[in-house]
Amino acid sequence: MIRLERRPAPSKSWTYLAPLLAVLATMIAGAIMFALLGKDPFLAIKTIFWDPIFSPQFGSYSRPQLLIKAGPLILIAIGLSLGFRAGIWNIGAEGQYIMGALAGAGLALALYPMELPILLPLMVIAGALGGWAWAMIPGLLRTMFNTNEILVSLLLVYVAEQILSAAAVGFLRNPEGGGFPGSRNLQGYPSAHNAEIIANSGIHWGVVAALIAVIAAYVLLQRHVLGFHIKLAGEAPRAAKLAGVNPARLILFCMGVSGTLAGMAGLFEVAGPAGKISIDFGAGYGFTAIIVAFLGRLHPVGILLAGLLMALTYIGGELAQLMLSLPAAAIQAFQGMLLFFLLAFDVFSHYRLRIATGRAA
């Protein structure tokens, strides 16, 4: 009989090996799925993982897109990872992303067509505050009434989506848009446009913010007492209380940081690549960032690499849909396999397989 036996301490080797095995297993399972759909599995995997970077035909377009897609994923995942390390589960980053975009874009549209050099920085602050305020709802309810932040933050995503729809067809709709839903395009409003810093590089201020967040999170976790409190609260809650960690403050801090970064990601997206508020603005970055956070082992450098990998599957998936006529649902299933296999292999970080040779007396 095969059974799982708990390890005395988590295995460091399995902790780092699990993401690599998850990626490999995802490729194998994905190849089988693509074969069942009647597509060449090797060509499909090559199209997703190789062509966006190295293809002479598509690389010049796809390489900048890699940074554009990875920026919001990394920024959101960094914020989520701090809470996850402390045992605080913010699952509503998608809603905070949307509310940040609405707050920042709303400020720009309220001032349209005024040209202000400080407009984009003000939009960033508004977006950060929008995401922070939305995250404070489950944070305050958790600290004051001991509600479940998982359910509250998740349900608030649907509220945010309804507000987004109301904005796109109502109070933020372009008055010169002929009645079509959607706001003015901020790409045509120079002061509010989050343009590329270097032309055709994919690097805009959202990508810069993501890199700064990676560095700041690393310093916080490795060099600051607050980072020690975050790790201690997640690994040994009782010891954290004895060490003087205030649970309510930690919850509000982690929820606030994750909401702030998600709101900033939404603002950078709406002022840059997306360009405007639309009904389908919520692209699922908030949910995908959860996969990125765990694939990166909740470590800032790991999240940076995982964000680039997940962005690659986005771009490669779009390319596979175009070139191989793969259905969008198959690409989404392929991306979801990453989290499934990561959770499966992560079991071996805490447990080992044992084969029972005889019946216990």
Residue, then its C-alpha position, 0 to 999 in steps of 0.5 A: m500500500i502506498r501512503l503519504e507520510r508527513r516530512p519533519a520539515p519541508s523539503k527545500s529540494w522539492t520546493y524548487l523542483a516542483p515548479l520545474l516539474a509542473v512546467l514539464a508536466t504541463m507541456i506533456a499534458g498539453a501536448i496530449m490535449f493538442a493531439l486529441l484536438g487533431k493538432d501537431p503537439f510538437l508544433a503547438i508547443k513550439t508555437i507557444f514557447w519558442d516562436p514568440i521569442f525566436s521566430p524571425q516572422f513573429g519575434s519582433y512583435s512578440r518580444p515587446q509584448l512579452l514585457i507588456k503582458a508580464g508587467p501587470l502579472i508581476l506587479i499584482a503577484i508581488g502584492l499577493s505574495l506578501g499576503f499569501r506568505a502571512g496566511i492572508w488570502n486576497i483572491g480579489a485582485e481582479g476587482q482591485y485591478i478594475m477599480g484602480a483602472l476606473a479611478g485613474a482613468g476617471l481622473a484623466l477623463a474628468l480633466y480632459p482635454m487639459e494638458l498637465p505634465i503631472l497628470l499621469p503621476l496623479m493618475v497613478i496615485a488615483g489608481a493606487l488609492g482605488g485598488w487600496a480602497w477596494a482591498m480595504i473592504p475585505g481587510l477591515l471586515r476581517t479585522m473587525f468582524n472576522t469574516n473570510e477574506i477569501l469569500v469577500s474579496l472574491l465576491l467583490v470582483y463581481v461587484a467591480e465588474q458590474i461597476l466597470s460595465a456601468a462605467a463603459v456604457g454610462f458615466l465614462r462613455n465617450p460622448e463622441g463615440g456614437g453611442f458605442p460603449g467605452s471611454r475616450n481612448l487615453q492613447g490620444y490624450p498625451s498627458a494621460h498616455n502611459a507610452e513606451i519609454i523606449a520605442n518598440s521595446g514594450i517597456h512602459w512605466g508599468v514594467v518599471a513599477a513591476l521591477i521596482a516592486v520586485i526589488a522592494a519586496y526582496v529587500l522587505l522580506q530579506r532585510h526588514v523586520l516587517g518581512f520577518h513578521i510576514k514570514l513568521a505569521g505564515e509559518a508559525p502564527r502562535a510564535a508570531k503573536l508571542a513575538g509581538v506581531n499585531p495580526a490586525r495591522l498585518i492583515l491591513f498592511c498586506m491587503g493594502v499593499s496587494g490592493t495598491l499594486a493591483g490598482m496601479a497595474g490596472l491604471f498602467e494597463v488602461a493608460g497604456p496597452a488597453g487605452k480605454i475603459s471597456i466592458d471587457f477591460g478585466a482581462g483576468y490578470g488578477f486571477t492569473a497572478i495567483i498562478v504566477a505567485f505560487l509558480g514563483r514560490l512566493h519569492p520576488v525573483g521567482i515571481l519575476l521569472a514566473g510572470l515572464l513564463m505566464a506572459l509567454t503562454y499568453i502570447g504563444g497561445e494567441l499565436a497558436q490560435l492564429m496559426l494552428s486554429l487552436p480554440a481559446a478554451a484549449i489555451q486557457a486549459f493549458q494555462g490552468m494546468l500549470l497551477f494544477f500540476l504545481l499544487a500536485f507536485d507541491v504536496f511532495s514538499h511536505y510529504r513523502l511517499r511510503i510503501a507499506t510492506g505489511r499490516a501494522a500490528 
